[in-house]
Amino acid sequence: RAGGAAGQLRPREEWMGIYWGEEKVGYSVSKIKKSRDGYQMDEQAVMDLTVMGTSQRIDTELTSRVDNAFTLRSFDFRMMSNLFSFKAAGTVEGNRLQLELASEASTKRTAIELEEAPCLAGTIKPLMLSEGLEVGKRLRYSIFDPATMASAPVEIVVEGKEDLEIRGRTIACYRLGSTF
C-alpha cells in the first residue's frame, strides 16, 4: 500500500533532543520533501560528548533519496568533530550498494552485496505509515547505518492504541515498541 499514506506525505520538519541518561547532550533535526521521483530526507545531529577524556562536538549530516515506496536510492553522509572528518556516499544498484568513503587521508570505493532492500532510520516512520498500522502488527526492516557501514535488523510491534492529551486536545495515537 505504498501509494496510500506515502502519496499523501507532506513536507515536514521534526526536532528531537538527544539524551545520555538524564543529561541533554544534543539535538537532531530531520526534514522531508517531495522530489521528482520520490522523497529527499535531510537529517542533522549535533552532540557534545566526552570522548577519550576530552569534550567533543560531533556533527553528522545525512541526505538520502528514496523512491515513492521509501526504498533507498542514494545517500550522502558526513561526520565531523575536531578529532576527525568522514564522508560516505552510496548508490543502490540492483542488489549492490556502491560506496565511496573519504577520510582526511584517503578515498576508497567499494561495494556491499545486499540481502534485502536497505532503509535508513529516517525512513522508518513514513515507511510504516505507507504499510498501514493496526494493533498487533509486526514490521521488520533492515536499517543501514552510514556511520558504521553496516546493516542491522529492527522489529517494530504496534502494541496498542491510546489517547494522549496535547495542548488541550485529545489525539488518538498508536503505541509502538521496537527492538534494534
C-alpha positions in Angstrom: 0.0 0.0 0.0 2.9 2.3 -0.7 0.6 4.6 -2.6 -1.7 5.3 0.3 -0.1 7.2 3.1 3.1 7.7 1.0 1.1 9.6 -1.7 -0.2 11.9 1.0 3.1 12.6 2.8 3.6 16.3 3.1 6.9 18.2 3.6 7.7 18.4 7.3 10.4 19.2 9.8 11.0 17.3 13.1 13.2 18.3 16.0 14.3 16.0 18.8 16.6 16.2 21.9 19.4 13.6 22.3 20.0 12.5 25.9 22.6 10.4 27.7 20.8 9.3 30.8 19.1 12.4 32.1 21.5 14.9 30.5 20.7 16.5 27.2 23.8 16.2 25.0 22.5 17.4 21.7 19.7 17.6 19.2 18.6 16.3 15.8 16.5 17.8 13.1 15.1 15.9 10.1 13.3 17.3 7.1 11.4 15.5 4.3 10.3 16.9 1.0 8.9 15.5 -2.2 11.2 15.1 -5.1 10.6 14.4 -8.8 10.6 10.6 -8.3 10.2 10.1 -4.6 11.4 11.9 -1.5 14.5 13.6 -0.2 15.3 13.4 3.5 17.8 15.7 5.2 18.9 14.9 8.7 21.4 16.6 11.0 22.5 15.7 14.6 24.8 17.7 16.9 26.1 16.1 20.1 28.5 17.2 22.8 30.2 14.1 24.2 33.2 13.2 26.2 35.5 11.1 24.0 38.8 9.8 25.4 38.5 12.2 28.3 38.0 15.2 26.1 34.8 17.1 25.4 34.0 16.8 21.7 31.3 18.2 19.4 30.2 15.6 16.9 28.1 16.8 13.9 26.5 14.5 11.4 24.6 15.3 8.2 22.7 12.8 6.1 20.9 13.4 2.8 19.1 10.5 1.5 16.9 10.0 -1.6 14.2 7.3 -1.7 11.6 6.3 -4.2 7.8 6.6 -3.6 7.9 3.3 -1.7 10.7 4.6 0.5 13.3 2.3 -0.9 16.8 3.7 -0.6 18.2 5.0 -3.9 21.3 7.1 -2.7 22.7 8.9 0.3 25.4 11.4 1.2 26.7 11.3 4.8 29.3 13.5 6.8 30.5 13.1 10.3 32.8 15.8 11.7 34.5 16.5 15.0 37.7 18.3 16.0 39.3 14.8 16.0 38.3 13.5 12.6 36.2 14.0 9.5 34.5 11.3 7.5 32.3 11.3 4.4 30.4 8.5 2.7 28.2 8.4 -0.4 26.2 5.5 -1.6 24.0 4.5 -4.5 21.9 1.4 -4.7 22.2 -0.5 -8.0 20.2 -3.7 -8.0 21.3 -5.8 -5.0 24.5 -3.8 -4.5 25.3 -0.7 -2.6 28.1 1.2 -4.4 30.1 3.2 -1.8 32.7 6.0 -1.8 34.3 6.5 1.6 36.5 9.5 2.3 38.5 10.5 5.3 41.1 13.2 5.7 43.8 10.8 4.5 42.2 8.8 1.7 39.3 8.0 -0.6 38.1 4.4 -1.2 35.5 2.9 -3.4 33.8 -0.4 -2.5 30.5 -2.3 -2.9 28.3 -4.2 -0.4 26.1 -7.1 -1.5 22.6 -6.6 -0.1 20.4 -9.4 1.1 17.3 -7.2 1.2 16.5 -3.6 0.3 18.0 -1.3 3.0 16.4 1.6 4.5 17.8 4.4 6.7 16.5 5.1 10.2 14.9 8.4 9.0 12.6 6.5 6.5 11.1 4.1 9.1 8.1 6.3 10.1 6.9 7.1 6.6 7.5 3.5 5.6 5.4 2.2 8.5 2.6 4.7 7.6 2.7 3.6 4.0 2.2 0.0 5.0 -0.6 0.8 7.5 -0.8 0.5 11.3 -3.0 -1.9 13.2 -2.7 -3.3 16.7 -0.7 -6.5 16.9 1.1 -5.9 13.5 4.8 -6.7 13.4 7.1 -4.9 10.9 10.7 -5.8 10.2 13.2 -3.7 8.3 17.0 -3.8 7.6 18.5 -0.5 8.7 21.7 0.7 7.1 23.9 2.9 9.2 26.2 5.1 7.1 28.4 5.8 10.2 29.3 2.1 10.6 28.7 0.9 7.0 26.6 -2.0 8.4 23.0 -3.1 8.3 21.1 -4.3 11.3 17.5 -5.6 11.7 14.8 -3.7 13.5 11.5 -5.1 14.5 8.5 -2.9 15.4 5.4 -4.0 17.0 2.2 -2.0 17.1 1.4 -2.6 20.8 -1.8 -0.7 21.1 -3.8 2.5 20.8 -4.1 5.2 23.4 -5.4 8.7 23.7 -3.0 11.5 24.5 -3.9 15.0 25.6 -1.7 17.6 23.9 -2.4 21.3 24.4 -5.9 20.7 25.4 -6.8 18.3 22.5 -7.2 14.6 22.8 -5.4 12.8 20.0 -5.7 9.0 19.2 -2.2 7.5 18.9 -0.6 4.2 18.3 2.0 2.9 20.8 4.9 1.2 19.1 7.7 -0.9 20.6 10.9 -1.5 18.7 13.9 -3.8 19.0 17.1 -2.7 17.3 
